[in-house]
Amino acid sequence: MNESPWFEPIIWSKNVIIFIVLVAWGVRESSFTNNIFTTLNLITVGIVIVTGFYKANYSNWSIPKSEIPLDAKGGEGGFLPFGWVGVAAGATKCFYAFIGFEVIAMTGEETKNPKRDIPLAILASLFLSTIAYCGVASVLTFMWPYYLQDADAPLPTLYENLDMPTIKIIVAGGAIFALCTSLLGTLFPLPRILYAMASDGLIFKFLSNINTTTKTPLISTVICGLFAGTLAAVFNLEQLIDMASIGTLQAYTIVCICVLILRYADNSPSIQDDTTKSKGITVFTWLNLSNAKVPNSDTQYVSRVLIFIFSVCTIVYGISLVNIESYHGNTKNVLMIINIISIFVLLVTLFMLSRLPTAVEDLAFKVPLVPIIPCLSIVLNVYLMMELEYKTWISFTVWVICGLLIYFFYGIGHSLEANKQKININTNQIKPKDSTIVLSSSLFGTTATRQKRSPKII
């Protein structure tokens, strides 16, 4: 009997509901189950890597084009059969592998020393995950030619071809545990993210309600589970992977931009005397020819303008670079010119950012080599996003618009931070007898100066 095309999505939507019940039951139960699945997953990965190097055929990484069958999609053969474009396309598709690290950040309140433990845990998790994925991918292509791989079930099919039925059963069971680990790791932080946002007033307040029995955000958990189950039933796996990849790349890009904004922010008191009042932004400010060591309101403004220019040029560079091989003639020449101009502007902007003073803060962990690492990450993330199909961009745009509508029509009016700023502004507008508070704001920052009416010292 032929299975219905809805069979697998319905099965996985039911699995999502089961895990939502587990997540809603409590943190201890979820953590215990996740530890079991993770242990079994690591054992499976270890078995794959060990058996892979035992059965490895290193010549599979250098197969010449002449030995590739005509009906196989083998590219040009050799070490990079599909070139760097293929590497970038594959990295874009597989970027969903780096989803789930927000679990560490969302459980930061339960750590003894979050300033030290959270960065170390994230770095260690990233390192181990990268080693695991690269190890499995390496032995997979070592043991069997890349053009003969089964895209639907590569590991079980591989061990079946190698006549290793016991390892095949172990790997097939481990794959199920890996999916369960990924599912649980994704569903665990999502309700807590909604809880944090609802507590701050950015989304609907009822999502921050805590159940008195389970001590978890039950409503948020149920809503996330139903929503995830619906997506699993409606969309196919490739569409979900693309959406997960573009969402992760977009989130990492925003994080890099935020690192730049915070690193060049003016952390000095907002109310200053006339002696420290801004004298205007000149060429000396843009290039920091005065060699200022501490950020001020002027350097903060300049940094945010440069960050905006860098972000826009990165998008232009990514679009031109992705499409340059798809056109010929004058169109290709125009894209090449745009590409070169974008690179020049990016390098100039990066140089100007490197000249500006950075904030001096006593933090246990800070991103090194600012602005090089954040800017390079922005360029790579945007380029990988541009490698995705236009259908993914349409879906992504729809979700972004939905989020912006919720924010502008609800979040701004109910935000606790916005209400605090309104209270501060109303307080500052009450003029004291001896001084007047004068506020000025702009798109890239807010400054405040105090105009004294009398030299009396209080």
C-alpha atoms as one frame of an Amber mdcrd trajectory, in Angstrom:
protein
   0.000   0.000   0.000   1.389   3.406  -1.006   1.898   5.851   1.823   0.140
   9.191   1.682   2.378  12.245   1.062   0.996  13.608   4.333   2.095  10.566
   6.346   5.573  11.737   7.407   4.580  15.373   8.150   1.689  14.199  10.319
   3.977  11.783  12.190   6.492  14.537  12.872   3.793  17.004  13.940   2.640
  14.422  16.492   6.224  14.067  17.696   6.393  17.830  18.128   3.287  17.741
  20.329   4.826  14.964  22.452   7.986  16.976  23.043   5.986  20.099  23.828
   4.246  18.180  26.612   7.682  17.158  27.881   9.018  20.731  27.729   5.906
  22.076  29.457   6.203  19.516  32.246   9.318  21.111  33.670  12.959  22.059
  33.235  14.323  19.077  35.164  12.458  16.521  33.047  13.426  18.269  29.809
  17.094  18.483  30.797  17.214  14.814  31.853  15.678  13.657  28.570  17.929
  15.947  26.551  21.030  14.589  28.304  20.038  11.021  27.411  19.433  11.877
  23.751  22.656  13.900  23.531  24.727  11.062  25.002  23.294   8.552  22.523
  23.823  11.048  19.729  27.497  11.537  20.615  28.028   7.774  20.788  26.546
   7.432  17.303  28.757  10.207  15.948  31.808   8.546  17.485  30.931   5.198
  15.900  30.492   6.839  12.484  33.842   8.643  12.683  35.790   5.591  13.908
  34.309   3.194  11.339  34.646   5.856   8.681  38.390   6.220   9.044  38.712
   2.424   9.251  36.927   2.029   5.882  38.242   5.271   4.363  39.378   5.443
   0.767  41.291   8.717   0.526  41.245   8.665  -3.275  37.528   9.558  -3.110
  38.572  13.167  -2.444  40.461  13.417  -5.713  38.336  11.570  -8.277  39.159
  12.872 -11.782  36.335  13.977 -14.029  37.081  11.203 -16.515  36.142   8.544
 -13.925  32.788  10.123 -13.057  29.805   8.472 -14.829  28.091  10.656 -17.393
  24.692  10.306 -15.716  26.056  11.363 -12.293  26.104  14.913 -10.962  29.825
  14.971 -10.230  30.791  18.453 -11.288  34.386  18.910 -12.397  35.855  16.223
 -10.139  38.886  16.706  -7.941  38.962  18.078  -4.402  36.364  20.814  -5.060
  34.189  19.356  -7.823  31.680  22.221  -7.666  34.145  25.011  -6.897  33.886
  27.630  -4.165  30.379  28.472  -5.362  29.340  24.935  -4.460  31.050  25.250
  -1.085  29.129  28.462  -0.356  25.828  26.938  -1.499  26.403  23.869   0.674
  27.352  25.999   3.677  24.157  27.999   3.234  22.017  24.873   3.192  23.762
  23.389   6.226  23.806  26.515   8.369  20.780  25.212  10.253  23.287  22.965
  12.036  24.251  25.956  14.186  20.758  26.484  15.574  20.102  25.935  19.259
  22.935  27.789  20.948  20.407  30.275  22.324  19.573  27.568  24.869  22.774
  28.494  26.685  21.938  32.190  26.756  18.325  31.616  27.802  19.406  29.540
  30.808  21.935  32.158  31.919  19.949  33.017  35.036  20.647  29.535  36.391
  24.445  29.798  36.104  26.708  30.797  38.982  28.952  33.098  36.922  27.133
  33.946  33.669  29.725  36.498  32.502  32.318  33.744  32.311  30.300  30.545
  31.917  27.996  31.582  29.045  30.754  32.679  26.588  32.834  29.600  27.417
  29.830  27.288  26.993  28.893  28.835  23.648  32.450  28.618  22.309  32.854
  25.031  23.515  29.506  24.025  21.975  30.370  25.668  18.668  33.765  23.940
  18.584  32.378  20.487  19.388  29.471  20.829  16.947  31.788  21.928  14.156
  34.146  19.011  14.830  31.227  16.553  14.831  29.667  17.822  11.599  32.993
  18.119   9.767  34.052  14.673  11.013  30.866  12.972   9.820  30.943  14.773
   6.458  34.609  13.852   5.965  34.267  10.141   6.659  31.052  10.030   4.642
  32.866  11.176   1.504  35.988   9.169   2.367  34.066   5.891   2.465  31.874
   6.416  -0.614  32.130   8.684  -3.691  30.274  11.948  -3.233  28.214  11.582
  -6.416  26.793   8.208  -5.248  25.550   9.474  -1.876  21.880   9.037  -0.982
  20.508  12.484  -0.155  17.571  11.102   1.855  19.432   8.642   4.121  23.186
   8.870   3.454  24.566   7.009   6.490  22.231   3.960   6.539  22.578   3.578
   2.766  26.344   3.880   3.048  26.699   1.101   5.631  24.303  -1.060   3.636
  26.538  -0.673   0.569  29.592  -1.483   2.703  27.885  -4.652   4.027  27.878
  -3.514   7.662  24.270  -4.208   8.793  24.965  -3.895  12.537  26.458  -0.424
  12.171  23.560   0.477   9.887  21.008  -0.337  12.611  23.002   1.598  15.227
  23.330   4.640  12.963  19.638   4.558  11.990  18.648   4.527  15.669  21.176
   7.265  16.416  19.700   9.420  13.666  16.317   9.255  15.391  17.916  10.287
  18.692  19.713  13.121  16.893  16.423  14.418  15.506  14.865  14.208  18.965
  17.806  16.101  20.458  17.521  18.820  17.832  13.760  19.054  18.278  13.973
  19.277  22.047  16.831  21.780  21.891  14.811  23.996  19.565  11.523  23.831
  21.466  13.064  24.367  24.911  14.281  27.995  24.521  11.511  29.268  22.243
   8.775  29.609  24.938  11.317  31.282  27.227  12.209  33.781  24.517   8.512
  34.607  24.143   8.254  34.854  27.937  11.136  37.347  28.094   9.724  39.439
  25.250   6.208  39.404  26.748   7.603  40.397  30.156   9.244  43.412  28.496
   5.970  44.313  26.779   7.179  43.695  23.226   4.551  41.026  22.534   1.253
  40.052  24.103   1.283  39.961  27.904  -0.483  36.615  28.342   2.561  34.854
  26.874   4.477  35.690  30.067   2.111  33.805  32.367   3.822  31.109  34.461
   1.899  27.970  35.351   1.794  27.476  39.112   2.127  23.688  38.870   4.878
  23.192  36.283   6.641  26.548  36.929   7.021  26.981  33.169   5.476  29.390
  30.607   2.778  26.875  29.702   0.763  29.036  27.305   3.855  30.022  25.340
   4.991  26.402  25.233   1.669  25.130  23.896   1.440  27.880  21.273   5.009
  27.201  20.096   4.285  23.479  19.897   1.087  23.867  17.904   2.764  26.344
  15.580   5.810  24.109  15.032   3.603  21.059  14.475   1.582  22.953  11.878
   4.726  24.013  10.014   6.016  20.421  10.055   2.726  19.226   8.531   2.424
  21.936   5.864   5.979  22.506   4.555   8.476  19.986   3.240  11.907  19.453
   4.756  13.846  21.490   2.193  11.649  24.547   2.706  11.989  24.318   6.485
  15.781  23.944   6.232  16.046  27.020   4.008  13.870  29.048   6.361  15.899
  27.909   9.358  19.143  28.792   7.581  18.083  32.281   6.512  16.663  32.996
   9.961  19.894  31.906  11.662  22.061  33.905   9.249  19.881  36.969   9.772
  20.083  36.616  13.552  23.878  36.257  13.480  24.135  39.307  11.213  22.098
  41.387  13.650  24.316  40.192  16.512  27.428  41.340  14.618  25.870  44.746
  13.963  24.914  45.055  17.636  28.497  44.226  18.656  29.727  47.113  16.525
  27.090  49.508  17.878  27.838  48.653  21.507  31.615  48.712  21.058  31.556
  52.270  19.677  28.793  53.541  21.990  29.249  56.578  24.217  28.861  55.281
  27.752  29.528  58.619  29.436  26.720  60.390  31.369  24.111  61.864  29.047
  24.008  65.228  30.835  27.159  67.256  30.284  28.436  70.765  30.890  28.938
  73.385  28.206  32.670  72.711  28.364  32.096  69.234  26.873  29.429  70.303
  24.405  29.914  69.043  20.853  31.669  71.489  18.527  30.422  69.782  15.363
  31.517  66.833  13.286  34.448  67.520  10.969  36.964  65.531   8.964  39.006
  65.221  12.149  36.066  63.407  13.747  35.414  61.065  10.820  39.061  59.963
  10.701  39.728  60.519  14.423  42.793  62.616  13.623  42.716  63.904  17.185
  43.408  60.315  18.356  40.540  60.278  20.853  40.789  57.310  23.201  37.261
  57.366  24.661  34.013  57.447  22.623  31.861  60.560  22.772  28.589  61.611
  21.195  30.327  62.646  17.953  32.300  59.440  17.482  29.171  57.451  18.345
  27.240  59.247  15.603  30.050  58.692  13.093  30.305  54.990  13.978  26.601
  54.392  13.451  26.656  56.141  10.092  29.625  54.001   9.054  27.917  50.824
  10.283  24.826  51.714   8.242  26.938  52.362   5.122  28.837  49.108   5.641
  25.600  47.119   5.987  24.076  48.594   2.821  27.256  48.050   0.792  27.433
  44.468   2.056  23.959  43.786   0.652  24.931  45.343  -2.696  28.171  43.345
  -2.742  26.370  40.090  -1.944  23.743  40.571  -4.663  26.324  41.471  -7.323
  28.678  38.631  -6.377  25.964  35.957  -6.426  24.580  37.031  -9.811  27.841
  37.840 -11.592  28.180  34.322 -13.058  24.572  34.220 -14.262  24.919  37.051
 -16.784  27.112  37.814 -19.764  28.106  40.832 -21.796  27.360  44.339 -20.570
  25.276  43.154 -17.614  28.200  41.134 -16.272  30.531  44.112 -16.720  28.145
  46.355 -14.792  27.937  43.806 -11.966  31.739  43.596 -11.868  32.019  47.386
 -11.592  29.418  47.429  -8.817  31.298  44.626  -7.089  34.613  46.489  -7.204
  33.057  49.737  -5.966  31.344  47.887  -3.122  34.623  46.268  -2.064  36.357
  49.666  -2.101  33.631  51.269   0.032  33.683  48.317   2.450  37.453  48.591
   2.910  37.323  52.368   3.406  34.477  52.048   5.900  36.327  49.303   7.767
  39.442  51.507   7.962  37.430  54.461   9.281  35.771  52.281  11.904  39.138
  50.961  13.036  40.275  54.543  13.645  37.426  55.353  16.043  37.800  54.861
  19.818  36.043  51.891  21.401  34.244  51.669  24.718  36.326  50.655  27.702
  34.364  48.099  29.726  35.342  45.532  32.314  33.884  42.393  30.725  34.912
  38.781  31.174  34.586  38.173  27.436  34.683  40.580  24.501  34.788  39.915
  20.781  38.437  40.285  19.716  39.753  42.183  16.686  36.851  44.615  16.414
  35.829  45.749  13.804  37.479  43.094  11.599  35.696  39.987  12.942  32.143
  41.495  13.133  32.468  43.120   9.697  33.832  39.946   8.116  30.980  37.978
   9.702  28.422  40.410   8.298  29.854  40.038   4.778  29.926  36.227   4.937
  26.438  35.932   6.462  24.858  38.258   3.908  26.606  36.453   1.050  25.316
  33.088   2.272  21.820  34.548   2.575  21.996  35.709  -1.040  22.788  32.133
  -2.118  19.314  30.985  -1.029  16.390  30.759  -3.443  13.977  33.619  -4.015
  11.096  31.566  -2.559  12.925  31.477   0.757  13.357  35.250   0.616   9.641
  35.708  -0.044   8.739  33.600   3.002  11.361  35.384   5.092  10.032  38.793
   4.031   6.484  37.816   4.980   7.583  36.725   8.465   9.633  39.903   8.958
   6.649  42.037   7.965   4.439  40.158  10.443   6.992  40.753  13.194   7.295
  44.442  12.361   3.509  44.877  12.384   3.310  43.351  15.880   6.155  45.574
  17.048   4.842  48.852  15.637   1.177  48.327  16.521   1.697  46.700  19.931
   5.308  46.457  21.075   6.210  50.157  20.951   3.183  51.219  22.949   3.576
  48.556  25.657   7.380  48.380  25.880   8.661  48.808  29.430  11.866  50.404
  28.146   9.884  52.942  26.107   7.766  53.788  29.150  10.934  54.317  31.205
  12.266  56.711  28.581   8.975  58.614  28.576   9.172  58.942  32.356  12.758
  60.186  32.119  11.842  62.722  29.461   8.895  63.981  31.511  11.151  64.248
  34.544  13.798  66.165  32.619  11.188  68.563  31.269  10.467  69.750  34.838
  12.834  72.688  34.964  14.696  73.229  38.259  15.304  76.705  39.569  19.034
  76.765  38.918  19.345  74.878  35.673  17.507  73.926  32.512  17.762  70.514
  30.885  17.974  70.752  27.095  17.521  67.498  25.187  18.337  66.899  21.540
  17.864  63.620  19.688  18.540  62.248  16.257  18.317  59.015  14.344  21.759
  57.915  15.437  21.811  58.933  19.088  20.595  61.212  21.880  22.590  63.908
  23.640  21.786  66.164  26.531  23.400  69.339  27.852  22.803  71.374  30.984
  22.577  75.170  30.666  23.370  76.823  33.975  21.529  79.975  34.946  23.668
  80.892  37.910  27.127  79.956  39.147  25.724  79.003  42.512  27.150  75.704
  43.797  24.642  73.467  45.552
